[in-house]
């Protein structure tokens, strides 16, 4: 199976490397408008054809599937062009800039029997796979909350706010782990630049099953933090993605509420037990994601990072952006 990749920027380089490493596919062509990037590609991969022609790329019938690794503003147009040309499509996250466009792409893919997938790479990390396994096996009990912090200094994006850039990861993780979508959201954020793009933002999601998820995202932090807390009524997890050897710690910690005739009193029984660190595999998540894309095409199955997951992430991001703008436009005194 021949793969065509659009974009040889920071993430495009990683995608080319991981698709080249696949056994059941070949990277045939890379499209980019920057001649220097294409020269660098040729030096590293002399067997890959390069082009700056959109028409040549999409009219090549020998390309069976394409990967879109470009700014989000171009995702819809390029993915639609690929689908209409009969090619399977993998889109870098977030899927599109609007939920309407995401739904349209899904409808085209369904009508043509093509695989449409979104590169939510974190769903393929060994940490998320292990957490999913623990949740599905009832190790944590009933999940009550997820609290995520994803902050660092830069990189300020010119076209999307910090939630579109960073929270896209955590929203996809939450919806995948919980296997349900939120019913309401609240968001707030602020821009310290002159382009009205929020560089600090907070998002809260509520689920019908009485679960809550909160995301703290920032490009303005003096330190880099990638941490998620997952609380169940049996056990809890701390996931520190920056930790080299002990990314996940499972805490046998919790509490039970006791009833009392006096409704003004709250009786809580706390439990603090052992902590253990599950073993994780070392497979690169991006390699597993690329394998899933190829496997889904060849076996005609639904990929883990399905278009429906990608579209739901866009729906939440779009809703959060509207919420922030409406809140910022409200002149109220507390």
C-alpha positions in Angstrom: 0.0 0.0 0.0 1.4 3.4 -1.0 1.2 6.4 1.4 1.3 10.0 0.5 2.1 12.6 3.2 1.3 16.3 3.0 3.6 18.5 5.1 7.2 17.9 6.1 7.3 20.2 9.1 8.0 19.3 12.7 5.3 16.6 13.0 5.4 15.6 9.4 9.0 14.5 9.8 8.0 12.2 12.6 5.1 10.8 10.6 7.4 10.1 7.6 9.9 8.3 9.9 7.2 6.1 11.4 5.4 5.2 8.1 8.7 4.4 6.5 9.3 1.9 9.3 6.0 0.1 8.6 6.2 -3.4 7.0 2.9 -3.3 5.1 3.1 0.1 3.4 5.5 2.4 1.5 5.8 6.1 1.7 5.6 7.0 -2.0 5.3 10.8 -2.1 5.6 13.8 0.2 4.0 17.1 -0.7 5.4 20.4 0.6 5.7 23.9 -0.7 9.1 24.5 1.0 11.9 23.4 -1.4 14.4 23.4 1.5 12.3 20.9 3.4 12.0 18.7 0.4 15.7 18.8 -0.1 16.2 17.7 3.5 13.7 14.9 2.9 15.5 13.7 -0.2 18.8 13.6 1.7 17.3 11.4 4.4 15.0 9.3 2.2 16.3 9.3 -1.4 13.6 6.7 -2.5 10.7 8.9 -1.6 9.3 11.1 -4.4 8.8 14.7 -3.6 6.5 17.3 -5.1 5.1 20.8 -4.6 2.2 20.2 -7.0 -1.2 19.6 -5.3 -2.7 18.4 -8.6 0.1 15.8 -9.2 -0.2 14.5 -5.6 -4.0 14.0 -5.7 -4.1 12.7 -9.2 -1.7 9.9 -8.6 -3.8 6.8 -8.5 -1.0 4.7 -7.1 -1.3 6.6 -3.8 -3.9 4.6 -1.8 -3.9 6.7 1.4 -2.8 10.2 2.4 -1.7 11.7 5.7 -2.5 15.4 6.3 0.1 17.1 8.5 -0.6 20.7 7.9 -2.1 23.6 10.0 -5.7 22.9 11.1 -7.1 25.6 8.8 -6.2 23.5 5.8 -7.3 20.1 7.2 -10.9 20.1 5.8 -10.0 21.1 2.3 -7.1 18.7 1.9 -8.9 15.8 3.6 -12.0 16.3 1.5 -10.0 16.4 -1.7 -8.3 13.2 -0.7 -11.6 11.4 0.1 -13.2 12.6 -3.1 -10.2 11.2 -5.0 -10.9 7.8 -3.4 -8.0 7.8 -0.9 -8.1 6.8 2.8 -7.2 9.8 5.0 -5.3 10.3 8.2 -5.6 13.8 9.6 -3.3 15.4 12.2 -5.2 16.6 15.3 -7.4 18.5 15.7 -9.5 17.0 12.9 -10.9 20.2 11.5 -11.6 23.8 12.5 -15.3 23.2 12.8 -17.7 20.4 13.8 -19.8 20.9 10.6 -16.7 20.2 8.5 -15.8 17.2 10.6 -19.3 15.7 10.1 -19.1 16.3 6.4 -15.8 14.5 6.1 -17.2 11.5 8.0 -20.2 11.4 5.7 -18.0 11.4 2.6 -15.8 8.7 4.0 -18.8 6.5 4.9 -20.4 6.9 1.5 -17.2 5.8 -0.2 -16.2 3.1 2.2 -13.0 4.8 3.1 -11.1 4.9 6.4 -11.0 8.4 8.0 -8.8 8.6 11.1 -7.4 11.3 13.3 -3.9 11.3 14.7 -4.7 11.4 18.4 -1.3 9.8 19.2 -1.8 9.7 23.0 -4.4 7.0 22.6 -1.6 4.7 21.5 0.8 5.4 24.3 1.5 2.5 26.7 0.4 4.7 29.6 -3.1 5.3 28.2 -3.4 1.7 27.1 -2.6 0.6 30.7 -4.9 3.1 32.3 -7.7 2.0 29.9 -7.0 -1.7 30.8 -7.2 -0.9 34.6 -10.5 1.0 34.2 -12.1 -1.6 32.0 -11.1 -4.4 34.4 -12.7 -2.4 37.3 -9.5 -1.9 39.1 -10.4 1.7 39.9 -14.0 1.1 40.5 -16.4 3.8 39.3 -14.5 6.8 37.8 -15.5 10.1 39.5 -13.1 12.6 38.1 -10.2 13.4 35.8 -8.0 16.4 36.4 -5.3 17.3 33.9 -2.6 19.8 33.7 -0.7 20.4 30.4 1.4 23.6 30.7 4.7 24.8 29.4 6.5 28.0 28.1 5.5 28.3 24.4 5.0 27.4 21.6 2.5 30.2 20.9 0.3 29.2 18.0 -0.7 31.8 15.4 -4.1 30.3 14.4 -5.6 28.4 17.4 -5.8 29.0 21.1 -4.1 26.9 23.8 -7.1 24.6 24.2 -7.1 23.7 20.5 -3.4 23.1 20.8 -3.0 21.3 24.1 -6.5 20.2 25.4 -7.2 18.3 22.2 -4.9 15.6 23.6 -6.6 15.4 27.0 -10.2 15.6 25.6 -9.5 12.6 23.3 -7.9 10.7 26.2 -10.9 11.4 28.5 -13.5 10.4 26.1 -11.6 7.2 25.2 -11.0 6.2 28.8 -14.5 7.0 29.9 -16.2 5.7 26.7 -18.7 8.4 26.9 -19.1 12.0 25.8 -19.8 15.1 28.0 -23.2 16.7 28.2 -22.1 20.2 29.2 -19.0 22.3 29.4 -17.6 25.5 31.0 -14.5 27.3 29.8 -12.6 30.5 30.6 -9.4 31.9 29.2 -7.3 35.0 28.5 -5.0 36.4 25.8 -1.9 38.2 26.7 -1.0 38.9 23.0 -2.5 41.3 20.5 -4.2 38.6 18.4 -7.0 37.7 20.8 -5.8 34.0 21.0 -6.0 32.7 24.5 -2.6 31.5 25.8 -4.1 30.4 29.2 -7.4 28.5 29.5 -9.4 26.2 31.7 -12.0 23.8 30.5 -14.5 21.7 32.6 -16.6 18.9 31.2 -19.5 17.2 32.9 -20.9 13.8 32.0 -24.3 12.3 32.4 -22.9 9.6 34.8 -21.9 12.3 37.3 -18.3 12.3 36.2 -16.3 15.6 35.9 -13.1 16.4 33.9 -11.0 19.5 34.3 -8.2 20.8 32.0 -5.6 23.4 32.9 -3.7 24.5 29.7 -1.1 27.2 29.3 1.7 28.4 27.0 2.9 30.8 29.8 4.2 28.5 32.5 7.8 28.7 33.8 7.8 24.8 34.0 6.6 22.0 31.8 3.9 19.8 33.4 2.1 16.9 31.9 0.1 15.3 34.6 -3.3 13.7 34.9 -5.2 12.5 38.0 -7.9 9.9 37.7 -10.0 9.2 40.7 -12.1 6.1 41.1 -14.2 5.1 44.1 -11.8 2.1 44.7 -8.4 3.4 43.5 -6.8 6.4 42.0 -4.1 7.0 39.4 -1.4 9.7 39.0 0.0 9.8 35.5 3.1 11.9 35.0 4.0 11.8 31.3 7.4 13.5 31.9 8.5 10.7 34.3 11.0 8.4 32.5 10.5 5.1 34.4 7.4 5.5 36.7 4.8 7.3 34.5 1.8 5.7 36.2 1.3 5.2 39.9 -1.8 3.4 41.2 -2.9 4.5 44.7 -5.1 2.2 46.8 -6.6 5.3 48.3 -10.2 6.4 48.7 -13.0 7.4 51.0 -16.5 6.2 52.0 -19.4 8.4 53.1 -21.3 7.3 56.1 -24.9 8.2 56.7 -25.9 10.1 59.9 -29.2 11.2 61.3 -27.9 14.7 61.6 -27.9 16.0 58.1 -25.6 18.9 59.0 -22.7 16.4 59.7 -20.6 14.7 57.0 -19.0 11.4 58.1 -16.1 10.3 55.9 -14.1 7.1 56.3 -10.7 7.5 54.6 -8.6 4.7 53.2 -4.9 4.9 52.5 -3.2 1.7 51.2 -0.4 0.6 49.0 1.0 2.3 45.8 2.2 0.3 42.9 3.8 1.1 39.5 2.6 -0.9 36.5 5.1 -2.0 33.9 4.7 -0.3 30.5 6.0 -1.3 27.1 8.4 0.9 25.1 6.8 0.9 21.7 6.6 4.4 20.1 3.0 5.6 20.1 3.3 7.2 16.7 4.5 3.9 15.2 1.5 2.1 16.7 -0.8 4.8 15.4 0.6 4.4 11.9 0.2 0.7 12.2 -3.4 1.0 13.2 -4.1 3.2 10.2 -2.7 0.7 7.8 -4.3 -2.2 9.6 -7.7 -0.5 9.6 -7.5 0.0 5.8 -6.3 -3.6 5.0 -8.8 -5.3 7.4 -11.6 -2.8 6.9 -12.0 -2.1 10.6 -12.6 0.9 12.8 -9.3 2.5 14.0 -8.9 3.3 17.7 -8.5 7.0 16.9 -11.7 7.0 14.9 -13.2 10.0 13.0 -16.0 10.0 15.5 -13.6 10.6 18.4 -11.8 13.3 16.4 -15.1 15.0 15.5 -16.3 14.9 19.1 -13.0 16.6 20.2 -13.6 19.4 17.6 -17.2 19.8 18.9 -16.0 20.3 22.5 -13.2 22.6 21.4 -15.6 24.7 19.3 -18.0 24.9 22.2 -15.3 25.9 24.6 -14.1 28.7 22.3 -17.7 30.1 22.0 -18.1 29.9 25.8 -14.8 31.8 26.4 -15.7 34.5 23.9 -19.3 35.0 25.3 -17.9 35.1 28.8 -15.2 37.7 27.8 -17.9 39.8 26.1 -20.1 39.9 29.2 -19.6 43.1 31.2 -20.5 42.0 34.7 -19.3 42.9 38.2 -19.0 40.2 40.7 
